[in-house]
Amino acid sequence: MILEVAGIYTARNMPTVTSTKNTKKPAVDGANSAVDALIAKAAPFAQPILRELRALVHEAAPDAVEEVKWSRPFFSVSGVLVCQMSAFTKHCGFGFWSPEMTALLKADGIEGMDASGSFGRITSMDDLPPRPQMLGYIRHAADLARTGAATSPVASRPRTSAKAPIPVPPEFAALLAKSKVASRNFEAFPPSCRREYLEWITTAKRSETRERRMLEAVERLAAGRRFNEEYQPKRTAS
């Protein structure tokens, strides 16, 4: 639980972060008009919730800057994303951006139940922690951003290793060598397109199927067609 006394707040497992940067504090009335528009488009039940969440952010972090990303309002401090809010058909969401805040909330027994955000589905302000506690969380998140202690959730995700290239089967290479056009088109295609052809050929379980696929691949490549091009939507002339 966060205790707020004369502007000083503490929380269980909350590290002390002291900002050393001078921050500019723009007036709240300079809010982003794009956020105004998103709130106005939200369902009637959601609008007062979004307005209250917005006011909480600006009260706790007067230097927060509003922007719209992925069709939802975000709040950044010192150029670092701090939190975001969203409106759905029957509920709203509010979430902090940094993994550090996720860990802090988890230590306080708060875990987002779905993609709505850090506090699960919000149908009224009663679904959130008490107001002083929310202000404390937002202040702490803003301090993390100001001091460079906040990291991106994208950076914390494990990177997927690139797929190993598929060697061109010698039989297929020999067939390509007999058709300069097919060979040239195959080499000109991006790696993903070449991989589709090679996967199709090498996954054949029977030798006759493999041979048939190689011949068909050369025919398609000679015509300049990508793999499964006939199933892709046709481009209309502008």
N, C-alpha and C positions, 0 to 999 in steps of 0.2 A: 504494500500500500504506500502511496506517496503522501507525504505531509508537506503542506505549503504554509510557511509562516513568513510574513514580511518579505515575500518574493524569494525565499530560500526553500528549496525542496530537496527531499531525500527519498530514496526508495530502496527496498530490499534488493540487494545484488545490483544496484545502479552505481556504476563507477562515476567518480567526480570528474567532470570535464570543464575546464576553464577556457573560455574563449579569449584569445589574445589579439584578435583582429577587430579593427574598427568597422562596424557595419552601418550601412546606410539604411534608414528607416523610412520607407515611403509611406505616404498616407494610404489608409485602407480604401479611400474613395478612388484611388487609382487602380482599382481591380481590373482584371482582364475582361473585356466585354464579351469575349468568346465563352468565358465561364458563365457570365450572366445568361447568355443564350442557351447553354446546356441546361442550366437550372430551370429556365422558363419552359423548356421542352419536356422536362421530367414530369412524371405523374403527380397529381395534386398532393398525394400523401407524402411524396418524396421531397417536394420543394422546401418546406420548412426545415426538414432534417438537413438537407444540403446547405441551406443558409446558415444554420446553427453550427455545423461542422466548419464551414468556411470562416465564420466569426471566431470560433475557437482557435483556428490556426493563426489568424492574424493577431489575436490577442496574445497568444503564447509566443509568436514569432513575428513581430511587426515588420521585419525585413523580408518576410516570405514573398516570393514572386509567383504569380499565377501563370500557368501555361496549360495548353491542351495537348495531351499526348494520347494516342490510341483512343481517341474519342471520349476521353474523360479528363476532368480537371486534376492537375498535379500542382504541388507547391514545392518550390525549390528555395534553398538558402545558399548563398555564395556559389551559385551555379550548380549545386548538388541537389538531386531529387530527395525530398524528405518524406512526403506522404501524398496520397491521392484519395479521391472519393469518387463514387459512382452510384448510378441509379439504375435499378432493374425494374421489372414489371411489378413486383410485389415487395421489394425490399431495397435497401441501400447498402453500400459498403464503404468502409474507410480503412485504409491500410498504410502502414509505414513501409518505406522502400528498402531500408538497409537491413542486412542480416543481423546486425548488432541489436536493432530494436526488436526483431523477432525473438532473439535469444532472451532479451530482457523481459518481454511480455510472457514468454514461456516460463521463466523463473517466477513470475508473479501469478502463474496459473492461468494465463490467458493465451489461448491458441485459436487461431482462425479455423473454423470448421470446414470452409470451402473456399472457392476462388473469390468470394465477396470481399475479403480483406482480412485485416488482423483481428477483427472482433466478430467475425461471422456475419450473419444476416441481421441487418438493422431495420426494424420497422417503426421504431420510435427512439428518442434519445435515452429512454429508460434501458435500452439494450446495451448501452455503453457504461463504462465505469463512471463514478461520480465526476462532476465537472472539474474539481481541483486536481483529481488524478489524471484526467485527460490532458489538462493544461500542462501538468508536469511531464507527461510523456512527450508531448509535442515540443516543449522547451528542450528536453534532453535530446530529442532527435535533431532539432535545429542546431544545438551545440555540437553534436557529432559532425554535422555538415560543415559548420564554420571552421572547426579545427582540423578537418581532413581525416577524422577518425571513422567516418562512415564509408563503408565499401558498397559496391554495387552487387545486387543479387545475381546479376548475369556473370560477374567475375567469379563468384563463388561456386558456380555450377561446373561440374567436371566436363571437360571438353571431350567430345566424341572423336575417337581416332579416325583418320581418313581411311577409306576402304583401300585395301591393297589392289594395285592394278591387276587386271586379268591379262595374262600373256596371250598374244594372238596365236591360235593353233597353227602349226606349220601348213596343214592342208588348206586352211582358209587363206593364209598368206600367199600360197601358191596360186589359188584361184584369183585373188586380188591382183597378183602380178600379171595375169593374163588380160586384165581390164584396166587400162590406165585411168579411165574416167571413174570407175568404181573406187580404185585405190586413192585417187586424188580427193574424191568426196569424203571417203572414210577418214583420211588424215586431216581434212579441213573441219570435220565435225568436232564439237567440244568433247572433252573426255567423257562426260555423262552419256552422250549419245553413242559414242563408240562402245562404252561399257554395256549399254542395253543390248547392242548386237552381239557382243561377245558372251554375255550371260545367257542369251537365248540359244546360242550355238553350243556352248560348253555344258549346259544343263540337260542336253538331250541324252536320254538313257540308252537309246539304241543307235548303232552306227549308221543305219540307213536314215534315221531321223536326223542325225547330225549332218550327214551329207546333204540331205534335202534342204535343211535350214541354211547351210553355207551357200548353196547355189541360189536360193531365194534371196539371201542377204546381198550377194553380189549383184543380182538383178535389181534389187531396190536401190542399192548404192549407186549403180550406174544411172539410175533415173533421178538421183539426187534426193531420195526420200529418206527421212529419218525413220527410226524404228517406230512402228505403230502410228505412223503419221496419219493414216486414214481414219484413226479414231480420235484425232485431235480436232478441236473446233476449227472450222475454216475461217480464214480472215476475210472480212468484207472490205471491198474497195471503198476508200474514203472519198 
